[in-house]
Amino acid sequence: MQYPPELSIIILCYRSNESIISLAKQVQEVARNLTNSYEIVLVGNYIEGSDDKTEAIVRAIAENDKNFIAVCNPKKGMMGWDMKEGLRMAQGNYLCVLDGDSQFPIDNIEKCFNKIKSSSYGLVKTYRTTRGDGIYRKVISRGYNFIFSLLFPNVNSKDVNSKPKIFTREVYEKMDLTSDDWFIDAEIMLNIERLQVEFYEFPTHFLELEGRSSFVKVSAVFEFLKNLILFKIRR
């Protein structure tokens, strides 16, 4: 494998447990078909004292395959902190971030990668047109995107939280990502607008979450709104 690799895929594995094994294999198969120079960063950060088995599983995957890198540290934040830790470890010329809950069709990775390589876009991502995760998540997502569009109309994104997201290393290194929580996806898009980076979105299906309940609780909704308002005030 050449260094640095052409493609880094960062998977946010928090509390995925055994389900991450299947997803990791699927992602690797996609990566192999896209390029002979890739790495897959498995972010298995954990809360100390919890019953989460993800750390051990992620470490075992990385120990058995040199194309995988394990990032496993006691958590100092939530999704945003995990994403930043994974991005910091990744060395690829293209950086693709996705959640480890298998709610997106796996071929979205290929679509993102092919689009960004064949264009001048600095970021390519999905937006969700249909969802299989119930009325609660649908209402939260639509409300959040509506408020985001009112506060930041110049971003012009249909779905700021949707993944996969893939961006060039050049764009990533110009970003100033500080969020340790669920606001990180919105912060990425706000940086894209600040840097005047062209981006592309394509539609996708959002599949039903299986095996566990959603981590997006009511408290996360208020966290979203607080961060949006604070960011708007600072601007």
KADA-V12169 format. One record per residue. N is the residue number from 1. SS is DSSP state (@ for helix, = for strand, . for the rest). PSI is psi in degrees with one decimal (none if undefined). Layout:
N_SS_PSI, N_SS_PSI
This chain:
1_._133.5, 2_._158.7, 3_._130.9, 4_._158.7, 5_._156.1, 6_._-39.7, 7_=_128.7, 8_=_128.1, 9_=_118.9, 10_=_118.9, 11_=_124.1, 12_=_105.6, 13_._6.3, 14_._122.6, 15_._29.7, 16_._-27.8, 17_._-140.9, 18_._-21.9, 19_@_-19.7, 20_@_-21.7, 21_@_-49.3, 22_@_-44.0, 23_@_-42.7, 24_@_-41.0, 25_@_-42.6, 26_@_-43.8, 27_@_-40.6, 28_@_-39.5, 29_@_-42.1, 30_@_-47.3, 31_@_-41.9, 32_@_-35.6, 33_@_-14.8, 34_@_-37.7, 35_._153.1, 36_._8.9, 37_._92.9, 38_=_163.2, 39_=_151.1, 40_=_116.5, 41_=_114.5, 42_=_112.6, 43_=_101.4, 44_._39.3, 45_._150.5, 46_=_156.4, 47_._122.6, 48_._135.6, 49_._-3.3, 50_._171.7, 51_._15.2, 52_._124.2, 53_._0.6, 54_@_-40.3, 55_@_-51.9, 56_@_-38.9, 57_@_-44.6, 58_@_-42.8, 59_@_-40.2, 60_@_-40.3, 61_@_-47.0, 62_@_-33.8, 63_@_-27.7, 64_@_-5.6, 65_._117.5, 66_._-12.9, 67_._-9.7, 68_=_143.8, 69_=_129.9, 70_=_130.4, 71_=_105.5, 72_._100.9, 73_._153.3, 74_=_134.7, 75_._135.4, 76_._10.7, 77_._-171.4, 78_._-137.7, 79_@_-40.7, 80_@_-41.0, 81_@_-42.2, 82_@_-45.5, 83_@_-43.9, 84_@_-38.6, 85_@_-41.5, 86_@_-43.5, 87_@_-36.9, 88_@_-34.4, 89_@_-29.9, 90_._143.4, 91_._0.0, 92_._159.8, 93_._-25.9, 94_=_136.2, 95_=_116.9, 96_=_126.5, 97_=_132.6, 98_=_157.8, 99_=_155.4, 100_._18.8, 101_._4.6, 102_._32.4, 103_._-6.1, 104_=_142.6, 105_._135.0, 106_._-25.0, 107_@_-6.2, 108_@_-30.7, 109_@_-47.4, 110_@_-44.0, 111_@_-43.2, 112_@_-48.0, 113_@_-47.3, 114_@_-37.4, 115_@_-45.1, 116_@_-31.0, 117_@_-29.2, 118_._13.1, 119_._-178.3, 120_._9.6, 121_._142.7, 122_._-17.7, 123_=_139.5, 124_=_137.9, 125_=_176.1, 126_=_166.4, 127_=_144.1, 128_=_124.1, 129_=_-34.5, 130_=_148.0, 131_=_140.7, 132_._19.3, 133_._18.2, 134_@_163.4, 135_@_-34.8, 136_@_-51.7, 137_@_-34.2, 138_@_-46.3, 139_@_-44.9, 140_@_-47.4, 141_@_-45.2, 142_@_-41.1, 143_@_-43.2, 144_@_-45.3, 145_@_-33.3, 146_@_-47.1, 147_@_-41.1, 148_@_-44.1, 149_@_-30.8, 150_@_-41.9, 151_@_-33.0, 152_._67.4, 153_._-22.6, 154_._-15.6, 155_._-39.3, 156_._42.3, 157_._137.9, 158_._-23.4, 159_._89.7, 160_._-28.5, 161_._-7.8, 162_._144.4, 163_._166.8, 164_._154.3, 165_=_133.6, 166_=_134.1, 167_=_160.7, 168_=_157.3, 169_@_-37.7, 170_@_-45.3, 171_@_-45.3, 172_@_-43.7, 173_@_-15.6, 174_@_-14.7, 175_._156.8, 176_._82.2, 177_._122.7, 178_._-14.9, 179_._135.4, 180_._0.3, 181_._-156.5, 182_._-8.2, 183_._-9.3, 184_@_-38.8, 185_@_-43.4, 186_@_-38.7, 187_@_-37.3, 188_@_-47.8, 189_@_-33.1, 190_@_-34.9, 191_@_-38.9, 192_@_-41.4, 193_@_-42.2, 194_@_-40.6, 195_._-4.1, 196_._45.2, 197_._131.8, 198_._135.8, 199_=_164.5, 200_=_138.2, 201_=_142.2, 202_=_153.2, 203_=_150.8, 204_=_164.8, 205_=_145.6, 206_=_117.4, 207_._165.6, 208_._138.7, 209_._124.6, 210_._144.1, 211_._-16.8, 212_._167.5, 213_._164.4, 214_._146.7, 215_._-8.7, 216_._97.4, 217_._177.8, 218_@_-37.5, 219_@_-32.8, 220_@_-32.3, 221_@_-48.1, 222_@_-32.5, 223_@_-44.7, 224_@_-52.2, 225_@_-42.1, 226_@_-45.9, 227_@_-38.5, 228_@_-46.8, 229_@_-43.8, 230_@_-41.1, 231_@_-40.1, 232_@_-41.1, 233_@_-44.5, 234_@_-31.6, 235_._none
